[in-house]
């Protein structure tokens, strides 16, 4: 049984899969309501100690109180109000204590895999691991998370990948979170209406058959070597991200609709 961290648990879309695979899960969320629902839903794993629930915001220092904005679209909840308020969602603020990911790892142990999905704070989370030798063998993180109308350059779009490289990760896969397909350069489907919907459905059916588990919308999906395809080096990963990002924005004007995860492993 490996230790898995679910940083940004939300409604336990991923925690449920990790528990089903027999892992010990450290699930972290700044929204206490989400943790309360998880405690009731997964009461047996909580009692056994195979699920630990932490109510905190992963941020740049420990034991600081910050405002966390709970959005009506709950998956957009964030310390960044502009993200939480996208499309007029009118979030409300709650106070929450902060922790660094490095301090959580020190307390609960090094995970074999860590999922990070914390709406605009993903790079902050990665920075708290800087200089640490205690790094997960596998890690996934959102490529970017922007406010409505926010624009970034190609260099800024690559910032998360560059952060992973600085930490010591050397191999990457890019996953489209809508379909859970592993993306490659030169294979364009993300911006095609009906074919994309068909591919999304077929890939999710394939994953359900492979893993005996239906991944709901919002789930990060399989991880590590369970992901399809070959691992890419930095140059190919960079090319892949820019190719699909540019293709997406040929039809979309909403910057925050590009929804992909980097999966990274440290390699040899």
C-alpha positions as CSV (number, residue, x, y, z in Angstrom):
1,X,0.0,0.0,0.0
2,X,1.5,3.3,-1.1
3,X,0.8,6.7,0.4
4,X,-1.1,9.0,-2.0
5,X,-1.7,12.7,-1.5
6,X,-4.9,14.3,-2.8
7,X,-4.1,18.1,-2.6
8,X,-7.4,19.7,-3.5
9,X,-9.7,16.8,-2.7
10,X,-12.9,18.7,-3.6
11,X,-15.7,16.1,-3.6
12,X,-13.3,13.1,-3.4
13,X,-13.5,12.4,-7.1
14,X,-9.9,11.1,-6.9
15,X,-9.8,10.0,-3.3
16,X,-12.4,7.4,-4.0
17,X,-10.2,5.9,-6.7
18,X,-7.1,5.9,-4.6
19,X,-8.8,4.1,-1.8
20,X,-10.2,1.6,-4.2
21,X,-6.7,0.8,-5.4
22,X,-5.7,0.1,-1.8
23,X,-3.6,3.2,-1.1
24,X,-3.4,5.2,2.1
25,X,-4.7,8.7,1.3
26,X,-3.9,12.0,2.8
27,X,-6.7,14.2,1.5
28,X,-6.3,18.0,1.8
29,X,-8.9,20.7,1.2
30,X,-9.4,24.3,2.4
31,X,-13.2,23.9,2.3
32,X,-14.3,22.2,5.5
33,X,-17.7,21.3,4.1
34,X,-16.0,19.0,1.5
35,X,-14.0,17.3,4.3
36,X,-17.1,16.9,6.4
37,X,-18.9,15.1,3.5
38,X,-15.9,12.9,2.9
39,X,-15.7,12.0,6.6
40,X,-19.3,10.8,6.5
41,X,-19.0,9.1,3.1
42,X,-15.7,7.3,3.9
43,X,-16.2,6.7,7.6
44,X,-14.7,3.2,7.5
45,X,-11.4,4.2,5.9
46,X,-11.2,7.2,8.3
47,X,-11.6,4.8,11.3
48,X,-9.0,2.4,9.8
49,X,-6.5,5.2,9.3
50,X,-6.3,4.6,5.6
51,X,-7.8,8.1,4.9
52,X,-6.6,11.2,6.7
53,X,-8.5,14.4,6.1
54,X,-6.7,17.8,6.6
55,X,-8.5,21.1,6.6
56,X,-6.0,23.7,5.4
57,X,-4.9,25.7,2.4
58,X,-1.6,24.6,0.9
59,X,0.3,27.9,0.6
60,X,3.7,29.5,0.9
61,X,4.1,29.3,4.7
62,X,2.8,27.4,7.7
63,X,0.2,28.5,10.1
64,X,-1.0,31.7,8.5
65,X,-4.6,32.7,8.3
66,X,-5.9,33.6,4.8
67,X,-9.2,34.2,3.1
68,X,-10.4,31.3,1.0
69,X,-13.2,32.1,-1.4
70,X,-15.9,29.4,-1.7
71,X,-17.5,29.6,-5.2
72,X,-21.0,28.6,-6.2
73,X,-19.2,26.5,-8.8
74,X,-17.4,24.6,-6.0
75,X,-14.4,23.3,-8.0
76,X,-13.4,27.0,-8.6
77,X,-13.1,27.8,-4.9
78,X,-9.7,29.4,-4.4
79,X,-7.6,31.9,-2.3
80,X,-7.8,33.9,-5.5
81,X,-11.2,35.7,-5.5
82,X,-11.0,36.4,-9.3
83,X,-10.9,32.6,-10.0
84,X,-13.7,31.8,-7.5
85,X,-15.9,34.6,-9.0
86,X,-15.6,33.5,-12.7
87,X,-18.8,33.9,-14.6
88,X,-20.4,35.9,-11.8
89,X,-20.4,33.1,-9.2
90,X,-20.2,35.5,-6.2
91,X,-18.1,33.6,-3.8
92,X,-18.0,34.1,-0.1
93,X,-14.9,34.2,2.1
94,X,-14.0,31.8,4.9
95,X,-10.9,31.9,7.1
96,X,-8.5,29.0,6.8
97,X,-5.0,28.1,8.2
98,X,-2.2,27.5,5.8
99,X,0.5,24.8,5.5
100,X,3.3,24.1,3.1
101,X,3.3,20.8,1.2
102,X,6.8,20.2,2.5
103,X,5.6,20.3,6.2
104,X,2.7,18.0,5.4
105,X,5.1,15.5,3.9
106,X,7.3,15.8,6.9
107,X,4.4,14.9,9.2
108,X,2.6,12.2,7.2
109,X,5.3,10.7,5.1
110,X,6.5,10.8,1.5
111,X,3.9,9.9,-1.0
112,X,4.5,7.7,-4.0
113,X,2.2,10.0,-5.9
114,X,0.8,13.4,-5.2
115,X,-2.1,15.1,-7.1
116,X,-2.2,18.9,-6.9
117,X,-5.3,20.8,-8.0
118,X,-5.8,23.9,-6.0
119,X,-7.1,26.6,-8.3
120,X,-4.4,29.1,-8.9
121,X,-2.1,28.0,-6.1
122,X,-0.5,25.0,-7.8
123,X,2.9,26.8,-8.5
124,X,2.9,28.1,-4.9
125,X,2.5,24.5,-3.7
126,X,5.4,23.4,-5.9
127,X,7.6,26.1,-4.7
128,X,7.2,24.9,-1.1
129,X,9.1,21.7,-2.2
130,X,12.1,23.7,-3.5
131,X,15.3,22.3,-2.0
132,X,13.7,19.3,-0.6
133,X,15.0,15.8,-1.2
134,X,11.6,14.4,-0.1
135,X,9.8,14.5,-3.5
136,X,7.1,12.1,-4.7
137,X,8.2,9.7,-7.4
138,X,5.1,10.7,-9.4
139,X,3.2,14.0,-9.3
140,X,0.4,15.7,-11.2
141,X,-0.5,19.3,-11.3
142,X,-2.7,21.6,-13.3
143,X,-0.8,23.3,-16.2
144,X,-2.5,26.6,-15.4
145,X,-5.5,28.1,-13.7
146,X,-6.5,31.6,-14.8
147,X,-9.2,34.2,-13.9
148,X,-11.9,35.1,-16.4
149,X,-10.4,37.4,-19.1
150,X,-6.8,36.8,-17.9
151,X,-4.2,36.4,-20.6
152,X,-0.7,34.9,-20.3
153,X,2.2,34.5,-22.7
154,X,3.7,31.2,-23.9
155,X,6.5,31.6,-21.4
156,X,4.0,32.0,-18.6
157,X,2.0,29.0,-19.8
158,X,5.2,26.9,-19.5
159,X,5.9,28.1,-15.9
160,X,4.5,25.0,-14.2
161,X,6.5,22.7,-16.4
162,X,9.6,24.7,-15.7
163,X,8.9,24.5,-12.0
164,X,8.7,20.8,-12.2
165,X,12.0,20.7,-14.0
166,X,13.6,22.8,-11.3
167,X,12.4,20.4,-8.7
168,X,14.1,17.6,-10.5
169,X,11.4,16.0,-12.6
170,X,12.6,14.9,-16.0
171,X,9.7,12.9,-17.7
172,X,6.3,14.2,-18.4
173,X,2.8,13.4,-19.8
174,X,0.1,15.9,-20.6
175,X,-3.5,14.9,-19.9
176,X,-6.6,16.6,-21.2
177,X,-8.8,16.6,-18.2
178,X,-12.1,16.7,-20.1
179,X,-11.4,13.4,-21.9
180,X,-8.5,12.0,-19.7
181,X,-6.6,11.4,-22.9
182,X,-2.8,11.6,-22.9
183,X,-1.9,14.2,-25.5
184,X,0.9,14.1,-28.0
185,X,2.2,16.8,-30.4
186,X,0.6,16.9,-33.8
187,X,-2.6,15.0,-32.8
188,X,-5.2,17.6,-32.6
189,X,-8.7,16.8,-31.1
190,X,-9.3,19.1,-28.2
191,X,-11.0,21.8,-30.2
192,X,-13.2,19.6,-32.5
193,X,-16.8,19.5,-31.4
194,X,-18.5,16.2,-32.2
195,X,-15.3,14.1,-32.7
196,X,-14.0,15.4,-29.4
197,X,-17.2,14.4,-27.6
198,X,-17.0,10.9,-29.1
199,X,-13.4,10.5,-28.2
200,X,-14.1,11.7,-24.7
201,X,-16.8,9.1,-24.3
202,X,-14.8,6.3,-25.8
203,X,-11.7,7.0,-23.7
204,X,-13.7,7.2,-20.5
205,X,-15.4,3.9,-21.3
206,X,-12.0,2.4,-22.0
207,X,-10.6,3.6,-18.7
208,X,-13.7,2.3,-16.9
209,X,-13.1,-1.2,-18.4
210,X,-9.4,-1.1,-17.6
211,X,-9.6,0.0,-14.0
212,X,-13.1,-1.1,-13.0
213,X,-13.9,2.4,-12.0
214,X,-15.9,5.3,-13.6
215,X,-13.9,8.5,-13.4
216,X,-16.4,11.4,-12.8
217,X,-15.9,14.8,-14.3
218,X,-13.3,16.6,-12.3
219,X,-11.3,13.5,-11.5
220,X,-7.6,13.5,-12.4
221,X,-7.8,9.9,-13.6
222,X,-5.1,7.2,-13.6
223,X,-1.5,8.2,-12.6
224,X,2.1,6.9,-12.8
225,X,2.8,4.1,-15.2
226,X,-1.0,3.4,-15.5
227,X,-1.1,6.4,-17.9
228,X,-1.1,5.6,-21.6
229,X,1.7,6.5,-23.9
230,X,5.4,7.1,-23.4
231,X,7.0,9.6,-21.1
232,X,8.3,12.8,-22.8
233,X,11.5,14.8,-22.1
234,X,11.3,18.5,-21.5
235,X,11.6,19.6,-25.2
236,X,8.8,17.3,-26.4
237,X,6.6,18.2,-23.4
238,X,7.1,21.9,-24.1
239,X,6.1,21.4,-27.7
240,X,3.1,19.4,-26.8
241,X,1.7,22.0,-24.4
242,X,2.2,24.9,-26.8
243,X,0.7,22.9,-29.7
244,X,-2.5,22.0,-27.9
245,X,-2.9,25.3,-26.1
246,X,-2.6,27.2,-29.3
247,X,-5.1,24.9,-31.0
248,X,-7.5,25.3,-28.2
249,X,-7.5,29.1,-28.4
250,X,-8.2,29.1,-32.1
251,X,-11.8,28.5,-31.1
252,X,-12.1,29.6,-27.4
253,X,-11.8,33.1,-26.0
254,X,-12.1,32.0,-22.4
255,X,-8.5,31.7,-21.1
256,X,-9.5,29.5,-18.2
257,X,-11.1,26.8,-20.4
258,X,-7.7,25.2,-21.2
259,X,-7.9,22.3,-18.7
260,X,-4.9,20.0,-18.7
261,X,-2.7,18.4,-16.1
262,X,1.0,17.7,-16.2
263,X,2.0,14.3,-14.9
264,X,5.7,14.1,-13.9
265,X,8.1,11.5,-12.7
266,X,11.6,11.9,-11.5
267,X,13.2,9.4,-13.9
268,X,16.7,7.9,-13.7
